[in-house]
Amino acid sequence: MDKIIDIISQELKKAFERCGYDSEYGRVVVSNRPDLCQYQCNGSLAAAKAYKKAPIQIANAVLEALENKDYFSEIEAVMPGFINMNLSAAFVTDYLKSMSEDEKLGVRTEKEPKTIVIDYGGPNLAKPLHVGHLRSAVIGESVKRILRYTGNNVIGDAHLGDWGLQIGLVITELKERQPDLPYFDDDYNGEYPSEPPFTISELEEIYPCASSKSKTDEEFKEAARAAVFKLHSGHKGYRALWQHILAVSVPDLKRNYDKLNVCFELWKKESDAQPYIADMVQAMKDGGFAYISDGALVVDVKEDTDTKEMPPCMILKSNGATLYNTTDLATIVERMKLFSPDRIIYLTDQRQSLYFEQIFRCARKTGLVGPETELTYLGFGTMNGKDGKPFKTRDGGVMRLEYLINDVNEAVYNKMSERDMEEEEARKIAAVVGLAALKYGDLSNQPSKDYVFDMERFISFEGNTGPYILYTMVRIKSILSRCADKEGALNGQAYEPSPEETQLKLAASRFNEAVEHAAEELAPNKICQYIYELSNAFNAFYHVSSIVGESDKVKQASWIALIKLTLRILENGISLLAFEAPDRM
């Protein structure tokens, strides 16, 4: 259904047209002075310059030409030419009734739904998820849900790093520790063991040890590079070890993503792009795009309009080895072949923006995608500690993500320790609230901005936090449980609503506007801001309205219907952010 602001904008636009002015001057905005009016049209001020008339003269003429004034309880022209509007209670109530009858609460489905692939994973095998993986996971999951809510076919891809140097480091370190394993015997012709030669705990110890060694031991690092080359070339033993690493790592990754309520439709790997590389490289050569520079195969991606240096995109190293560039481009080929997406969205740390600009330009120049396919880069800022630097553990290391989740849950549990409930229930609720605290603390920020991880603020039950939103929802659930035997029916004419009720209704009516803006801008923070404002509006209404004890049955029924709708909106809102609400806190 149309947004409420669009409905009243259309009325103003028609009135401007009837007066002989461009209809675009009739655009309506939410008033930045809610003490004066709810909505405002400032078009008369701009029209005055174009038509050489006094803005108040234009505004008055527009009001005269306005046909459907039933939408408004009050509409007036004020100096120097503003048109101030308050909506009628009947109009807003009818709009909310239509929302409540709609499965998606008034959010329009795309007229031409798109197939969209979102690349928001990117963890490397053999390594545990750490806090650096948090933002891509939670932002990506929310963006996926928002775009899907508006009717698109959205596919989330974990895009695992399984083909790079970290695999070579693990293989080389394992070879030093257990050289007698059959994987390292080039003459071995039997079946390799079905059980991996390491557990996930051992694997997570092997990698950092090997990584640290490679920083000081150049010979070890070269051996790891050689192991990667052998793996890519089809070495049987190394391929078997690689399969073991996959078998041990992926279930652990899934377990940790589950804790974040993050779900990928695809668990594709960097290696899945390998079958497409040879043909892609040959096509780049045949098309005259790729050429040799200092021994390496590159494609120029600079453009005449560039104001900064744009280096060429390297496709193959001088020794013929592939790079991340190669596999990322081949992954685009794979995605186009498998899904024919209208759009591909990548989420990474914003420091990779130049890299993705190169990749996108190369993909377009070489015809991997046509002009109709949109390539979008959504770079995000870092999560910092209170010192303003990237978040670290007390000893300066990078914290494992599951440890951070556990710390947040424990902090919420301690905060709830005075509640009258069994420990098991308290632990379960703390996990639900903790996830909301962590994810909302991240998502309430503009994705491109850095933010400070502040445990005390994030887990607070007051202010712009996840627990505050959940507490509001629990409060509504409690009221509804006490009114379970009473019917609800919205009414906008039988009584005069309080200012707080009016504000709650107006806030509820703007859900579709918030979702559409979030989808257009790939901005989950728009949803956070909206549900925070809606929660504030509900709590203000709650404090002046005795819903359970109201003696006027018509008014009570209208209030019950209103808070039921408010709860539905909040439930849909937090679902778009990928967390849930408990029944009590």
N, C-alpha and C positions, 0 to 999 in steps of 0.2 A: 504494500500500500504506500501511497505517497507520504512523505514526511510532512508533519504538521506545518513546518516552516515553508515548505514548497506550496502547500495549499493556500496559505494566506499570501505568499508572494505572488501566486498566479492572479489572485484578486486585485492586488495592487498594480501588477503589470498591465492587466486589462484596463484598469482605470487610467493609467498613464497614457495608454494607447488611445483611449477614447478622447483624451484631451489633446491629442496630436503630438505626444512626446514618445520617444523611444521606450519600448516596454522594459528594457533592461534597468531603467531607473527605478523600477518598482521592486527591486530586490529587498527582501526583509532580513533583518538580523536579530538575534537575541539581544535584548537591551543590556547595555553595560551599566545601566542605572535602574536596577530592579525596584528601587524605591519609587521611581517615577512611572515605569511601565514595564510590561513583559517583553514586548517586541517593538522594533523600531524600523522605520524606513527613512533613510537619509538621502534618497535619490533626488529630491527637489533641489538640494544644495548644488549637486553636480549639474542638474538640468538647467539651473539658472544661468550658468556660464555659457552653456551651449545655445540657449534660446533667448538670452538677453532679457530675462524677466526676474522679478523678485522671487526668491525661493518660497516665501510664505504665500505668495499669489499662486504659484504652481501647486503647493501642498493643499491649499483650500480648494482649488479646482479639482484636484484628484479626489478629494473626499466627496465632493459633489457628484462626481462621476462613478463613485463606488456603488456597485449594485447589491452585492451580497453583504449586508452589514450585520446579518444574524450571527456571523462568526465572532463578533466583537461585543463585549460589554461596554467598551469605551474606546473611541478612536478620535484623535484630535490632532490638529496642526498647531504646533507651538513654534514661537520664534527661535531662530531665524527662518525655519522651514522644515523642522523635523515632523514626522508623522509618528505619533506614539500610540501604541495599541495594547489593550488588554483583551484577552479572549473570553468569550462567554462560557459560563460553567457548563451549559448544555452542550455546546460544541466540543469542548474538551472531553466531557464525559462520553459523548457518542464516539469520539475518536478512540478513547480507551476501551470502550466496549468492542470496537472493531479489532483493536490490538489483541484483546483477550481471546477473541474467537479465532485468531490466526495462529497457526502452529509456530511460526517464527516471530510472533509478536510484532508484526508489521514490517519486518525487514524484507525488502524486495529481492527476489531471485534475479540474477543476471539474465537479461534478455538473450544474450549469446554467451552461455557458460563456456569457460575456457578449461583446457587441460593444462594444469600447472604442476611442474616438478619442483620441489623445494629440497635443496641440498643443505641440511642443517645438522649433520652429524660430524663426520670427519675424525673420529678417534682412531688412533693407531693401535694395531694389535700388539699384544705382549706388554701393554702398558695400562695401568688402571686409569679410570676417569679421574681427573683432578678439577679444581675449581675453575681452571681455564676453559673447561668444557661446558660450564653452566649456562652461559649466556646464549650460545648458539642453540643449545637444546631447548631452553625454555622460551626464547623468542621465536625460534623456528616452529615449535609445536603450537604456539598461540597464533602465529601468522597463518599456519596451515588450517587451523580450526576456524579462524575468522573468514578466510577465503572460501572455505568449504561451506560455511554457514550462509554465504551469499550465493550459493548455488554452483560453484565451480567444482570440477573434478580435480582434486588435489592429491598429489602423491609425494609422500615424504621419503627421502632416501638417506640412509645412514652414511653411505659412501665411505667405507672403512679403508684406512690406510694399511694395506697388507702387502705392499710391493716395494717398499723403500728400504733405506739403509738400516732402519731398526730391526728388520728381519735378518739382514746380514750380520748385524752385531750379535743377535741372539744365537744364530747358527754358529758363528765363530767362537763365541764364549762357550757354548755347549761342546764344541769340538775340543777346546782346550781342557775342559773338565772331564769329558767322557769320550776320549778319542776312539775307543773300541766299539762304539755304537755302529751298527751296520750302515747307517745313513752316510757315513764318511768313507766307506769302503767302495771305491769306484768299480771294483770287480764283483761286488755282491749282486747275485741274481735271484735271491729268494724273495719271499714276501716280507715286507717290513712289518714290525709289530703293530697291532691294532691299537694298543694302549700308548698314549704319549709318554715320553721319557721324563715328564715333569708335570707337576700340578700347577694350578693357577698361582699359588703362593710362591712356588719356586720360580716360575716364569717371571713374576713381578720382581723377584730379587735378581734374576739373571740380567734383565735388560739394563737397569741402572748401573749395575756393576760394569757391564760391557760398555755402556755409554761413557761412563767416567774414564774407563781405561782408554777409550779411543781418543780422548782429549789430550792425552800425554804420550800415547804409544802410536806413532805414525804407522809402524809395521802392522799393528793390530787393526788399525783403521783401514789400511789397504787390503788386508785379508777379508775384512767385512765387505768392502766394495766388491772384491772378487767373488765373494759368496753371493752377493746380489746378482751379479752378472751371470753366474752359474745357474741361479734360480730362474732368472728370466730366460736363460737358454735351454731350460728343460732338464737340468740335472735331477735324476730320479730320486736320489736320497734327499736332496734339499727340498724337492717338491713334496716329499712325504713329510718332512719336518714342518714345512709350511702348513700342510693340512692339519698337522697336530696342533700347531699354534692357533690356527683358526678354531679347531674343535674345542680348545680350552678357553680361548679368549672371548669368543662371541657369546656364549651363555652368561659369562660374568658381566659383559657389557650390557646385555639385555636385562639382567637382574638389577643393575644400577640405574639404567634408564627407567625401569619400572618404578623404582623408588621416586623418580621425578614425575611420574605419570606422563612419560614421553614415549610415543609409539611410532615406529617407522613402518611404512607399508613395504618398503624395500630395504634389504640388507645387502645392497650391492657393494662391491669392493673395487678398489683401484685396479686390481688385476683383471676384472671383467672387461676392461677396455682393451686389453692386449690384442684380441683377435681383429680389432678394427684399425690398429695402428699402421700396419704395412700398407694397406690400401689407401688409407688417409694420406700417408706421407707421399706415396706415389702420385696421388691425385694433385697434391700440392706442387710436386715437381713438374708434372705434366701441364698444369695450368700456368706455369711460369711464376708461381708465387714464392716458392722456396729456392734458396740458392746457398752456396757454400761461402761462409765468412769465417776466416781463421780456423778452418777445418770443420766448423760446426755447420749444421743445416739450420737456416733461419728464415723468417718471413718478416719483411718490413711492415710495421703497423703505424708508422708516424703519419700524421695528416697535416695539410697545409695550415690549418687553423691552430695547431699546437703552439702553446706559448712556453712549454717546458720540454725538456729532452724526453723523448719516448724511444727507448731502446728497442731493437728488433726482438721478436718472439722466437726463442730458440726451440727448435723441434727435436733435433738430435745432437748429442755431444760429438766431439771430433772422433771419438772411438766408436760411434754408432749407438751409444747407450741412450735410453730414453730419459726424460725428466718429468717432473710434475706437469709442466706445460703440455707435454706429449699426451700423458694419460688424461689430463683434464679435457683437452680437445677431443681425444678419442671417446671420452665419456659423453661428450655432447653428441658425437656421431651415434653412439649407442642409444642415447635417450631419444634422439630424433627417430631412429629406426624402430624402437620399441613402443614409443608413446605418441609420437608426432605432437609434442607439446606446443601450445601457443605461447608459453612463457616458462622460463627456467629462472629460479631465484636461488642465489647463493648467500649464505650467512657465514661470515667469518669476522675475525678481528679486523677493524677498519684499516689497520696498517698494511693490509694486503690489497688495498684499493688499486694501486698501480698494476699489480700482477693481474687482477681480474680485468682491468681496462685492456691490457695487452691480449689476454685470452679472448675477450669479447670481440675486439677488433680483428684478431686473426681469424676467428670463427666466421665473422661476416665477410671478410675480404676473400677468404678461400672457399666460400659457399657452403660451409658446414651447416649454416642456418640461413634462411631467407629473410628478407626485410619484414615479413609478417610475424616472425618469431621474436618475442621480447626476451632479452637477457638482462636480468636485474641483479645488481649487487647491493646487498644490505649489510653494510659494515657496522659493527657495534663497538662501543667503548669498553674499557676494562673495569672490572670490579676491584676496587682499591680498599686497602685498610685505612684506618683512621689517620695514618701518616701520609695519606695521599698517594702511596705507591701501591703497585699491584699486590693483591692480598697474598700474604704468606703465613706460614705457621710461626709459632713463637721462636723456633730455632732457625727461621729464615728459609725453610723449604716450601715447596709447593704442596698444598694440602690436598689429600685425596677427597674427592667429591662426597663419597659416602661418609667420611668423617665429619665433614661440614654439616651434612644432613642430620647426622646423629647428634652433633653439638646443638643444632637449632632445636631439634625435638626434645633434647634433655632440658634446654633452657625453658621451653614452653611448659614441659612437665613440672619443673620446679616452680614455675609461676602459678601453676594450677594446683599445687600441693595442698592448699587450704580448702579446695573444693570437696564436697561430700560425695565421694565416689570411690569405688574399688580401684586398686592400683592398675589392674589389667585394662579396665575401661579408660582410666586416665591416660595410660600409655597410648592406647589406640587413638584417643581424641588428640593427644599431644602431637602424634605423628601427622594427623590431618591438618591441624592448626599450624604445625611447624612448616609443612610443605607450603601452605598458603602464605605464611610469613616470608619464607625464602623467595618464592616465585613472585609474589606481589612486590616485595622489596626490589626485585630486579626489574620487573615489567612495568612498574609505575614510572620508570625513568624513560626518557626518549632513548631509543636504541643506540643512536650514535654517540651518546654522552657517556663519559665515565661516571661512576657513582661510588659512594663509600658504603661498604658493608658495615652496618651499625646494628649489632645484635639486639641491644636494648630497644632501639627504635622499631626495628622490624617486628619484634614479638609483642609490642605494646598493644593492648586492647583498646587504645584510644588513638585518634589521629588518623592520618592517611596510611593505613596499614592493612595487610591481609586479615589479621585477627579481628580488627574492628569491623570489617565487612562481614566476616563470619558471625561475629557476635550479634550484629544487626539481624542477620538471617535467623539465628537461633531465637532471638527475641520475638520475631514475627511468628516463627513456628510455635512458640510457647503460647502466644495470644490465640492463634488459630486452634490449638488443641483445646483451649478453654472455651472456644466458641464452636466446637465441632458439631453441635446440635442446631446451629443457626445457619440460615441461608444467607448468601451474599448476592447483592444486586446493585450495580452502580446506579446512582441517581444524581442528576445535576440540576434538578429544578425544585425539589420538594423542600429544600432548606438552603440557608445561606452558608456556604462553606467558610471555614476560618482561613486566614491567610496561609497558615501552615498546610492545610489540606490542599489549597489551590497550588501551592508550590510543589507539593508531592505529586499531584496530578500532572503538572507541567513537566516535572523531572521525568516521570514515568513515560510521558508521551515522546520523549526524545531518544528512546533506546535505538530506534532504527537509524536515526541521524548519527549516533555515536558509532554504531557498527559499520555503517557505510563509510564514514570518515576513516575509521581504523583500517578498513579494507583498501581504500584508495591510497593511503599513506603507508601501509604495512606497519602500523603503529599500535601495538597492544596497549601502550600507555594511554591511548584515547579511551579504551574500555575501562582501564583502571580509574581514570579521572571521572568517567561517567558514573560508575557504580559507587564511587566515593561520594559524589554529589547526591546521588539517589539515596544512599544510606543516611547522609546528613539530613536530607529532606524528610525521610521517614522518621528519624529520631526526633526531629523538631515537632513533627505532627504527633508522634506518640506521647511526648511530654505535655501536650495540651489537650489530649483526647482520651477519655476513659472508654476505650473500645468495648471492653468486656462489660462494664457497668452502665453503658449508655441506655437510657430509658426510651429514647425515640427509636422505635424499631426500624423505621425506614432509613434513618441516618446510620444506625448500627449496621444494617445490611449493606449499605453503600460503603461504609468503612471496611467491613470484612472483605467485600469484593476488591476494594482498592489495595488492601495490604496483601491479599492473595496474588494479585497481579504484580505488585512490587516484589514479592518473593520469587515469582516465576522469572521476572526480569533479572533479578540478582542471580538466580540459579543459572540462567542462560549466560549471564555475564561471566561468572567464575568458570563455567564450563569452557568458554572461549579462552580463558587464561589457563585452563587445564589443571584446576584443583577443585576440591569439593568442600561441602559444609557438613559438619556433624549435626546431630539432632539436639545436642546440648553441649555446654562448655562450662 
